Amino acid sequence: MQTAAEYFPPGDFLKEELEARGWTQVELAEIMGRPTRLINEIIAAKKSITPETAVQLGEALGSDARFWMNLESQYQLSKVTKPDNLIARRAQLYARFPVRDMVKRGWVQLSENIEVLEQQFKTFFGIDRLDQDPHFLHAAKKTDETKEASIQQLAWLFRARTIAANQVSKKFKKELLQAALPRVHALLSAPEEVRHAPGILADCGVRLVFVEALPGSKIDGACFWLTPTQPAIAMSLRFDRIDNFWFVLRHELEHVLQGHGKDDGYILDVDMDGDTADQVIAEERMANEAAAEFCVPKTEMDNFVARVAPYFSDERVTLFAKRLEVHPGIVAGQLRKRLNRYDRWSKYLAKVRHIAIQSAPTDGWGNVDY
C-alpha cells in the first residue's frame, strides 16, 4: 500500500534557512522591507506565502521564487482531505451511468454516502463491481449485425424487466396468442380501444408494460423473456400516435411468436421510424412486415395506391380506413411512410398514450408506480 507523502509548512524551511545563516526574523524582515510580524506568522504557519513574498524570499535567500510557491502549494493541497476518493468515485459513477436521469425517474435515490449510491447501481444492474458490463438476463454479446445497447438503453431495459417481473399473468401459449390476434386487430377501430390490449395479451401469457425512454435513447419497444417460457413486451410510447402504437406492438408480438430474443436475452427496437429494409436484420424485417400487414394488408394498400394515386384526398383515405375497419390514423401512418409524405394527414394521428398508460403497468410521464 502506497503511503501519501508528508508535506511540511514552508515556515519550517524558512526557519532552517535563517538558522543556517545565523539571521534573526527581524533581520530578514529588514532585508525584505517587510514587517517582522509577517516573517513570524509565516514561520508559525499562520500566514501563507504570496507570490510577492515568494519573490522577495528568493531574492533575500538566493533561491527561486517558484521554490517557495511550490512549497506553499504542496502544503495547502496536503491539508485538503479526500475521504475515500469521494470525488473520483462520484465522477466514475456519473461517467459510467446516466445518474441524473435515473435519479430524476426515481430508479435510484441520490445519497451523500458514496457506498450507498454505488450499491444502488450495482443492485439495479445486477453487477458485483462498477466496472462490470451489465448483462440483461442471460444476454450474450450481440452479433456483428446488431449494435450493442447503450447504458441508457440498458437502464430502460432493466427497469422494464423489473416492472414486468412484478406482474402476474397466465402461462404463455403461442397458439393462444396467435388465435387472439383477430381480437387485437378489432381494437384498431378507435383510439379508446387501446385500453383493452394489455388484458387480451395477459390472457395469452404476454406481459405488457410501458416505460418512458431516457433522453436520447430513441427506444420504441423491446421483447424479452423473463424465463424461457415467459415473454414480456415493453413499449416507450415515445411517439404518441395511434399508428405508431399498433405498429410497434404488433412488431414486438411477432418477436414473441417467433421466439426472438431467447438466445441473446432481448430484442431492442430503436428508432424504428428511421429503419429501411436494407438497414435491418432478418428478424427485424420479419417483424416489420408482420406489423405493416397487421395495420393495413399489403395487397389492400397496393390496390389502393394503384387506384387512387396521386389523388389521395382525405375522403378517399377515410373511406378506405372505414372499409378496412381501422381508424383513419392507421392508414395515414402507413401512407405517410410509404409515400414519404410526413407532411400529410397529421390530423388523423390520434394520441393514445394517455389511454394506454391507464391500462397497463407504467413508469414515466410523471408516474412512478412500480
PyMOL commands that set and color helices and strands:
alter all, ss='L'
color gray80, all
select helices_A, chain A and resi 10-21+25-32+36-43+51-61+65-78+83-96+99-104+114-125+151-165+174-189+191-203+242-258+272-274+277-279+282-295+298-308+314-324+328-339+346-348+353-356
alter helices_A, ss='H'
color red, helices_A
select strands_A, chain A and resi 207-211+219-227+230-235+266-270+362-364+367-368
alter strands_A, ss='S'
color yellow, strands_A
deselect
rebuild
show_as cartoon
